[in-house]
Amino acid sequence: MVADAISENVKDRGLTEEGLLKSVGFLKTTTLLLALCVENSFKGVKAANKLFKVDAKGSLERKTRGGGASGHSLIKLAEEIEFSLSESEITLLDRLSEIGIWAGKYHVPIHENAFVKMCQDNPKLLKLPSDLHLVKNILNRATKLAKVPAVLS
């Protein structure tokens, strides 16, 4: 909901350096929020279906976390919960996965190969409003898999 609310500010580039920086900040924040909400919804489905295991100390067993080596691959998480994706959803989640790995702490990817890919593919690319609609659809389908009430309309 917050990503949707602030995404309109991405389009307002402003006429000053401050306006441009704000627009870029809204873009980065919107894409990070979308990545996090999809990741959390998929992990919520895993939790609802008791796919996580907790060790004797009460900690989540890392191997059951899923999401590939980083724990943040949205495509891998979707596969783990048997969540079918369209080609456009796969393309979007591939972009959002990369953002989810590094954008919470850094302004660019932390691994060289991810940086090179970002320069070529630009994972920060956000297609408005279609990417927001795709994410809302994914979240609503995930709530059904988790058997919880949908919050988004």
Beta strands, then each sheet from edge to edge (+ up, - down):
end
